[in-house]
Amino acid sequence: MAKTIEQGFETLIKWLVPLFSEREKSTQHKETVNSCLTNNFNCTSLFETGSFGNGTGVRHYSDTDYFAVIPADKLYDNSATSLRLIKEALQSTFWSTKGIIVSCPAVKIPFGTYKSEELEVTPSCYNGFVATSLGNFRRYEIPDCNNGWMFSSPRAHNEYVEYHDKRLMRKLKPLIQLVKAWKYYNDVPLMSFYLELRVTKYAETETEIIYDIDLKNILDKLLSIQLASIKDPMGVSGLIPCSKTQAQKETALSKLQTAATRAEKASLAKYKENIDDAFYWWNLLFNTKFPAR
């Protein structure tokens, strides 16, 4: 139970933190995955990336992401071919695991019921270092979902988020989790990486984070720009789209409009000191998962 909107958001944020036990079903298979990729593709490294590694994962919804570093001569110019062959090798290794699929730019292996029990392997090829305002970081080529390859630097993006999270008294990552929770709870077809960069870019000019205010502002911002692609703030990956397809973007825009309206009504209710109504609208926005008053 929460008496104030602020307490409601603090409670929700605690609920969003992934449990260590969630990852066990996927991470316990890491060495087997690594052995498979080493034997078949001379994989030289398998390291964790994504929301779990960056501290912005959402309980039960964020999967465990790894980059598999593979020599260029073991990969194909057509990245879709490489993904297919990696999927087939992993399926052969985990022959009793159902649902192993290619989901560009990765191969997904479900080891349990929840999304968090899924291991996602992205093939990558080392491509030197990229210079950024926060330092030099390793750069990789990964599938671009259009049969080619694109640049990526997980460490550079993690440092970007970490820098502003620290500057904002460790409130940026929870804000990112809130936006992702809205996405997951309402089946909004937006890419988590896009949201992570958009929220951090928004926070660049902020001096403090107040969860209900900034969540509303972010939803309004996303709606005003119509979920336009974002230019990678670290200068690594070029333009990052919000979704994989135009149809997904249109669905996301419809759900975003609904969320922005509900956030506006929640904000107005709080301003009028109708706290019960504010809880009502935030609960609708988070699909009945906001703490009760």
ZAVEX-304864 format. One record per residue (C-alpha): x, z, y; residue number from 1. Coordinates in steps of 0.1 Angstrom, whole numbers, plus 5000, padded with zeros to 4 digits. Layout:
N
<vexvex east="X" up="Z" north="Y" nr="NUM"/>
...
% end
This chain:
293
<vexvex east="5000" up="5000" north="5000" nr="1"/>
<vexvex east="5012" up="4992" north="5035" nr="2"/>
<vexvex east="4998" up="5006" north="5068" nr="3"/>
<vexvex east="5013" up="4980" north="5091" nr="4"/>
<vexvex east="5021" up="4943" north="5090" nr="5"/>
<vexvex east="5058" up="4952" north="5092" nr="6"/>
<vexvex east="5055" up="4974" north="5062" nr="7"/>
<vexvex east="5036" up="4947" north="5044" nr="8"/>
<vexvex east="5064" up="4922" north="5049" nr="9"/>
<vexvex east="5091" up="4947" north="5039" nr="10"/>
<vexvex east="5073" up="4955" north="5007" nr="11"/>
<vexvex east="5068" up="4918" north="4999" nr="12"/>
<vexvex east="5105" up="4912" north="5005" nr="13"/>
<vexvex east="5113" up="4939" north="4980" nr="14"/>
<vexvex east="5090" up="4922" north="4955" nr="15"/>
<vexvex east="5108" up="4888" north="4960" nr="16"/>
<vexvex east="5142" up="4900" north="4950" nr="17"/>
<vexvex east="5151" up="4885" north="4916" nr="18"/>
<vexvex east="5156" up="4909" north="4887" nr="19"/>
<vexvex east="5190" up="4909" north="4870" nr="20"/>
<vexvex east="5171" up="4907" north="4837" nr="21"/>
<vexvex east="5155" up="4874" north="4847" nr="22"/>
<vexvex east="5188" up="4856" north="4846" nr="23"/>
<vexvex east="5200" up="4869" north="4813" nr="24"/>
<vexvex east="5180" up="4843" north="4793" nr="25"/>
<vexvex east="5197" up="4815" north="4811" nr="26"/>
<vexvex east="5232" up="4829" north="4819" nr="27"/>
<vexvex east="5237" up="4841" north="4783" nr="28"/>
<vexvex east="5238" up="4804" north="4774" nr="29"/>
<vexvex east="5264" up="4794" north="4800" nr="30"/>
<vexvex east="5293" up="4794" north="4776" nr="31"/>
<vexvex east="5275" up="4772" north="4751" nr="32"/>
<vexvex east="5265" up="4748" north="4779" nr="33"/>
<vexvex east="5301" up="4748" north="4791" nr="34"/>
<vexvex east="5314" up="4740" north="4756" nr="35"/>
<vexvex east="5290" up="4712" north="4752" nr="36"/>
<vexvex east="5300" up="4696" north="4785" nr="37"/>
<vexvex east="5337" up="4702" north="4779" nr="38"/>
<vexvex east="5336" up="4686" north="4745" nr="39"/>
<vexvex east="5315" up="4656" north="4756" nr="40"/>
<vexvex east="5326" up="4650" north="4792" nr="41"/>
<vexvex east="5359" up="4669" north="4797" nr="42"/>
<vexvex east="5341" up="4693" north="4821" nr="43"/>
<vexvex east="5367" up="4713" north="4839" nr="44"/>
<vexvex east="5345" up="4739" north="4856" nr="45"/>
<vexvex east="5310" up="4752" north="4855" nr="46"/>
<vexvex east="5302" up="4774" north="4885" nr="47"/>
<vexvex east="5270" up="4789" north="4899" nr="48"/>
<vexvex east="5253" up="4775" north="4931" nr="49"/>
<vexvex east="5218" up="4775" north="4946" nr="50"/>
<vexvex east="5194" up="4803" north="4955" nr="51"/>
<vexvex east="5206" up="4829" north="4930" nr="52"/>
<vexvex east="5242" up="4825" north="4940" nr="53"/>
<vexvex east="5233" up="4825" north="4977" nr="54"/>
<vexvex east="5209" up="4855" north="4976" nr="55"/>
<vexvex east="5178" up="4836" north="4986" nr="56"/>
<vexvex east="5161" up="4833" north="4953" nr="57"/>
<vexvex east="5125" up="4843" north="4946" nr="58"/>
<vexvex east="5116" up="4865" north="4916" nr="59"/>
<vexvex east="5102" up="4845" north="4887" nr="60"/>
<vexvex east="5104" up="4812" north="4906" nr="61"/>
<vexvex east="5141" up="4803" north="4914" nr="62"/>
<vexvex east="5161" up="4789" north="4886" nr="63"/>
<vexvex east="5198" up="4794" north="4879" nr="64"/>
<vexvex east="5219" up="4765" north="4892" nr="65"/>
<vexvex east="5253" up="4753" north="4881" nr="66"/>
<vexvex east="5276" up="4725" north="4892" nr="67"/>
<vexvex east="5294" up="4710" north="4862" nr="68"/>
<vexvex east="5327" up="4695" north="4875" nr="69"/>
<vexvex east="5334" up="4663" north="4854" nr="70"/>
<vexvex east="5363" up="4638" north="4859" nr="71"/>
<vexvex east="5353" up="4606" north="4876" nr="72"/>
<vexvex east="5363" up="4585" north="4846" nr="73"/>
<vexvex east="5337" up="4603" north="4825" nr="74"/>
<vexvex east="5309" up="4595" north="4849" nr="75"/>
<vexvex east="5291" up="4563" north="4856" nr="76"/>
<vexvex east="5286" up="4544" north="4889" nr="77"/>
<vexvex east="5249" up="4547" north="4881" nr="78"/>
<vexvex east="5243" up="4584" north="4883" nr="79"/>
<vexvex east="5210" up="4581" north="4864" nr="80"/>
<vexvex east="5230" up="4570" north="4833" nr="81"/>
<vexvex east="5253" up="4600" north="4836" nr="82"/>
<vexvex east="5223" up="4623" north="4839" nr="83"/>
<vexvex east="5207" up="4607" north="4808" nr="84"/>
<vexvex east="5238" up="4611" north="4787" nr="85"/>
<vexvex east="5243" up="4647" north="4798" nr="86"/>
<vexvex east="5207" up="4655" north="4789" nr="87"/>
<vexvex east="5211" up="4639" north="4755" nr="88"/>
<vexvex east="5242" up="4659" north="4748" nr="89"/>
<vexvex east="5226" up="4692" north="4759" nr="90"/>
<vexvex east="5195" up="4684" north="4738" nr="91"/>
<vexvex east="5217" up="4679" north="4708" nr="92"/>
<vexvex east="5233" up="4712" north="4714" nr="93"/>
<vexvex east="5201" up="4731" north="4721" nr="94"/>
<vexvex east="5181" up="4712" north="4695" nr="95"/>
<vexvex east="5154" up="4739" north="4692" nr="96"/>
<vexvex east="5149" up="4742" north="4730" nr="97"/>
<vexvex east="5118" up="4722" north="4741" nr="98"/>
<vexvex east="5114" up="4708" north="4776" nr="99"/>
<vexvex east="5150" up="4698" north="4785" nr="100"/>
<vexvex east="5146" up="4671" north="4811" nr="101"/>
<vexvex east="5164" up="4651" north="4838" nr="102"/>
<vexvex east="5151" up="4663" north="4872" nr="103"/>
<vexvex east="5175" up="4646" north="4896" nr="104"/>
<vexvex east="5201" up="4657" north="4907" nr="105"/>
<vexvex east="5202" up="4679" north="4876" nr="106"/>
<vexvex east="5193" up="4684" north="4840" nr="107"/>
<vexvex east="5170" up="4714" north="4834" nr="108"/>
<vexvex east="5171" up="4736" north="4804" nr="109"/>
<vexvex east="5142" up="4761" north="4800" nr="110"/>
<vexvex east="5153" up="4792" north="4781" nr="111"/>
<vexvex east="5122" up="4813" north="4788" nr="112"/>
<vexvex east="5087" up="4816" north="4803" nr="113"/>
<vexvex east="5096" up="4820" north="4840" nr="114"/>
<vexvex east="5113" up="4794" north="4862" nr="115"/>
<vexvex east="5141" up="4820" north="4867" nr="116"/>
<vexvex east="5149" up="4817" north="4830" nr="117"/>
<vexvex east="5157" up="4780" north="4835" nr="118"/>
<vexvex east="5193" up="4768" north="4838" nr="119"/>
<vexvex east="5199" up="4737" north="4859" nr="120"/>
<vexvex east="5231" up="4717" north="4855" nr="121"/>
<vexvex east="5241" up="4692" north="4882" nr="122"/>
<vexvex east="5270" up="4669" north="4872" nr="123"/>
<vexvex east="5296" up="4667" north="4900" nr="124"/>
<vexvex east="5329" up="4651" north="4907" nr="125"/>
<vexvex east="5355" up="4668" north="4929" nr="126"/>
<vexvex east="5362" up="4648" north="4961" nr="127"/>
<vexvex east="5387" up="4667" north="4982" nr="128"/>
<vexvex east="5378" up="4691" north="5010" nr="129"/>
<vexvex east="5354" up="4689" north="5039" nr="130"/>
<vexvex east="5363" up="4704" north="5073" nr="131"/>
<vexvex east="5336" up="4724" north="5090" nr="132"/>
<vexvex east="5333" up="4749" north="5119" nr="133"/>
<vexvex east="5335" up="4777" north="5094" nr="134"/>
<vexvex east="5365" up="4764" north="5075" nr="135"/>
<vexvex east="5375" up="4739" north="5048" nr="136"/>
<vexvex east="5355" up="4738" north="5016" nr="137"/>
<vexvex east="5356" up="4719" north="4983" nr="138"/>
<vexvex east="5335" up="4687" north="4984" nr="139"/>
<vexvex east="5318" up="4671" north="4954" nr="140"/>
<vexvex east="5298" up="4640" north="4946" nr="141"/>
<vexvex east="5265" up="4646" north="4929" nr="142"/>
<vexvex east="5235" up="4623" north="4919" nr="143"/>
<vexvex east="5216" up="4611" north="4950" nr="144"/>
<vexvex east="5184" up="4604" north="4930" nr="145"/>
<vexvex east="5187" up="4567" north="4939" nr="146"/>
<vexvex east="5211" up="4558" north="4911" nr="147"/>
<vexvex east="5241" up="4565" north="4933" nr="148"/>
<vexvex east="5261" up="4595" north="4944" nr="149"/>
<vexvex east="5262" up="4617" north="4975" nr="150"/>
<vexvex east="5284" up="4644" north="4989" nr="151"/>
<vexvex east="5277" up="4681" north="4984" nr="152"/>
<vexvex east="5296" up="4714" north="4992" nr="153"/>
<vexvex east="5277" up="4745" north="4979" nr="154"/>
<vexvex east="5303" up="4768" north="4994" nr="155"/>
<vexvex east="5300" up="4753" north="5028" nr="156"/>
<vexvex east="5263" up="4756" north="5029" nr="157"/>
<vexvex east="5264" up="4792" north="5015" nr="158"/>
<vexvex east="5289" up="4802" north="5043" nr="159"/>
<vexvex east="5266" up="4786" north="5069" nr="160"/>
<vexvex east="5236" up="4808" north="5057" nr="161"/>
<vexvex east="5258" up="4838" north="5053" nr="162"/>
<vexvex east="5273" up="4836" north="5088" nr="163"/>
<vexvex east="5239" up="4836" north="5105" nr="164"/>
<vexvex east="5225" up="4862" north="5080" nr="165"/>
<vexvex east="5253" up="4886" north="5090" nr="166"/>
<vexvex east="5248" up="4878" north="5127" nr="167"/>
<vexvex east="5211" up="4886" north="5124" nr="168"/>
<vexvex east="5215" up="4920" north="5107" nr="169"/>
<vexvex east="5209" up="4906" north="5072" nr="170"/>
<vexvex east="5174" up="4894" north="5080" nr="171"/>
<vexvex east="5178" up="4857" north="5077" nr="172"/>
<vexvex east="5180" up="4855" north="5039" nr="173"/>
<vexvex east="5148" up="4876" north="5035" nr="174"/>
<vexvex east="5131" up="4852" north="5060" nr="175"/>
<vexvex east="5143" up="4823" north="5038" nr="176"/>
<vexvex east="5128" up="4840" north="5008" nr="177"/>
<vexvex east="5095" up="4844" north="5026" nr="178"/>
<vexvex east="5093" up="4807" north="5033" nr="179"/>
<vexvex east="5102" up="4799" north="4998" nr="180"/>
<vexvex east="5076" up="4824" north="4985" nr="181"/>
<vexvex east="5050" up="4805" north="5005" nr="182"/>
<vexvex east="5062" up="4773" north="4989" nr="183"/>
<vexvex east="5062" up="4786" north="4953" nr="184"/>
<vexvex east="5030" up="4806" north="4955" nr="185"/>
<vexvex east="5011" up="4776" north="4968" nr="186"/>
<vexvex east="5028" up="4749" north="4948" nr="187"/>
<vexvex east="5041" up="4731" north="4979" nr="188"/>
<vexvex east="5063" up="4702" north="4969" nr="189"/>
<vexvex east="5092" up="4709" north="4992" nr="190"/>
<vexvex east="5128" up="4711" north="4982" nr="191"/>
<vexvex east="5143" up="4746" north="4985" nr="192"/>
<vexvex east="5176" up="4733" north="4999" nr="193"/>
<vexvex east="5157" up="4716" north="5027" nr="194"/>
<vexvex east="5138" up="4748" north="5036" nr="195"/>
<vexvex east="5170" up="4768" north="5035" nr="196"/>
<vexvex east="5187" up="4745" north="5060" nr="197"/>
<vexvex east="5156" up="4742" north="5082" nr="198"/>
<vexvex east="5152" up="4780" north="5084" nr="199"/>
<vexvex east="5189" up="4786" north="5091" nr="200"/>
<vexvex east="5189" up="4759" north="5117" nr="201"/>
<vexvex east="5159" up="4775" north="5134" nr="202"/>
<vexvex east="5178" up="4809" north="5133" nr="203"/>
<vexvex east="5209" up="4795" north="5150" nr="204"/>
<vexvex east="5194" up="4802" north="5184" nr="205"/>
<vexvex east="5177" up="4835" north="5175" nr="206"/>
<vexvex east="5191" up="4869" north="5184" nr="207"/>
<vexvex east="5168" up="4889" north="5161" nr="208"/>
<vexvex east="5144" up="4883" north="5133" nr="209"/>
<vexvex east="5108" up="4897" north="5132" nr="210"/>
<vexvex east="5094" up="4885" north="5100" nr="211"/>
<vexvex east="5058" up="4878" north="5109" nr="212"/>
<vexvex east="5067" up="4862" north="5142" nr="213"/>
<vexvex east="5095" up="4841" north="5129" nr="214"/>
<vexvex east="5076" up="4830" north="5098" nr="215"/>
<vexvex east="5048" up="4818" north="5121" nr="216"/>
<vexvex east="5073" up="4800" north="5144" nr="217"/>
<vexvex east="5090" up="4783" north="5114" nr="218"/>
<vexvex east="5057" up="4770" north="5100" nr="219"/>
<vexvex east="5048" up="4757" north="5135" nr="220"/>
<vexvex east="5082" up="4741" north="5139" nr="221"/>
<vexvex east="5079" up="4723" north="5105" nr="222"/>
<vexvex east="5045" up="4711" north="5113" nr="223"/>
<vexvex east="5055" up="4698" north="5148" nr="224"/>
<vexvex east="5083" up="4678" north="5133" nr="225"/>
<vexvex east="5061" up="4666" north="5105" nr="226"/>
<vexvex east="5087" up="4677" north="5079" nr="227"/>
<vexvex east="5113" up="4652" north="5092" nr="228"/>
<vexvex east="5145" up="4650" north="5073" nr="229"/>
<vexvex east="5173" up="4673" north="5085" nr="230"/>
<vexvex east="5208" up="4662" north="5093" nr="231"/>
<vexvex east="5231" up="4685" north="5073" nr="232"/>
<vexvex east="5243" up="4711" north="5099" nr="233"/>
<vexvex east="5276" up="4713" north="5080" nr="234"/>
<vexvex east="5282" up="4676" north="5081" nr="235"/>
<vexvex east="5284" up="4672" north="5043" nr="236"/>
<vexvex east="5253" up="4657" north="5028" nr="237"/>
<vexvex east="5239" up="4634" north="5055" nr="238"/>
<vexvex east="5202" up="4634" north="5059" nr="239"/>
<vexvex east="5182" up="4657" north="5036" nr="240"/>
<vexvex east="5146" up="4648" north="5030" nr="241"/>
<vexvex east="5119" up="4675" north="5026" nr="242"/>
<vexvex east="5106" up="4661" north="4993" nr="243"/>
<vexvex east="5115" up="4635" north="4967" nr="244"/>
<vexvex east="5086" up="4612" north="4973" nr="245"/>
<vexvex east="5063" up="4602" north="5002" nr="246"/>
<vexvex east="5033" up="4614" north="4982" nr="247"/>
<vexvex east="5048" up="4649" north="4979" nr="248"/>
<vexvex east="5055" up="4650" north="5016" nr="249"/>
<vexvex east="5019" up="4642" north="5024" nr="250"/>
<vexvex east="5007" up="4669" north="5001" nr="251"/>
<vexvex east="5032" up="4694" north="5016" nr="252"/>
<vexvex east="5020" up="4685" north="5051" nr="253"/>
<vexvex east="4984" up="4692" north="5042" nr="254"/>
<vexvex east="4994" up="4726" north="5028" nr="255"/>
<vexvex east="5016" up="4733" north="5057" nr="256"/>
<vexvex east="4988" up="4727" north="5081" nr="257"/>
<vexvex east="4967" up="4753" north="5063" nr="258"/>
<vexvex east="4995" up="4778" north="5063" nr="259"/>
<vexvex east="5002" up="4773" north="5100" nr="260"/>
<vexvex east="4965" up="4779" north="5108" nr="261"/>
<vexvex east="4965" up="4811" north="5087" nr="262"/>
<vexvex east="4996" up="4824" north="5103" nr="263"/>
<vexvex east="4981" up="4817" north="5137" nr="264"/>
<vexvex east="4950" up="4836" north="5128" nr="265"/>
<vexvex east="4971" up="4865" north="5114" nr="266"/>
<vexvex east="4991" up="4866" north="5146" nr="267"/>
<vexvex east="4960" up="4866" north="5168" nr="268"/>
<vexvex east="4944" up="4894" north="5147" nr="269"/>
<vexvex east="4975" up="4915" north="5151" nr="270"/>
<vexvex east="4975" up="4909" north="5188" nr="271"/>
<vexvex east="4939" up="4921" north="5190" nr="272"/>
<vexvex east="4949" up="4951" north="5168" nr="273"/>
<vexvex east="4926" up="4939" north="5140" nr="274"/>
<vexvex east="4952" up="4948" north="5114" nr="275"/>
<vexvex east="4928" up="4945" north="5084" nr="276"/>
<vexvex east="4921" up="4909" north="5095" nr="277"/>
<vexvex east="4959" up="4902" north="5099" nr="278"/>
<vexvex east="4964" up="4915" north="5063" nr="279"/>
<vexvex east="4936" up="4892" north="5052" nr="280"/>
<vexvex east="4952" up="4861" north="5067" nr="281"/>
<vexvex east="4987" up="4868" north="5055" nr="282"/>
<vexvex east="4973" up="4875" north="5020" nr="283"/>
<vexvex east="4956" up="4841" north="5021" nr="284"/>
<vexvex east="4988" up="4824" north="5032" nr="285"/>
<vexvex east="5007" up="4840" north="5003" nr="286"/>
<vexvex east="4979" up="4831" north="4978" nr="287"/>
<vexvex east="4968" up="4867" north="4973" nr="288"/>
<vexvex east="5003" up="4881" north="4967" nr="289"/>
<vexvex east="5007" up="4899" north="5001" nr="290"/>
<vexvex east="5007" up="4937" north="4997" nr="291"/>
<vexvex east="4974" up="4955" north="5002" nr="292"/>
<vexvex east="4967" up="4978" north="5031" nr="293"/>
% end
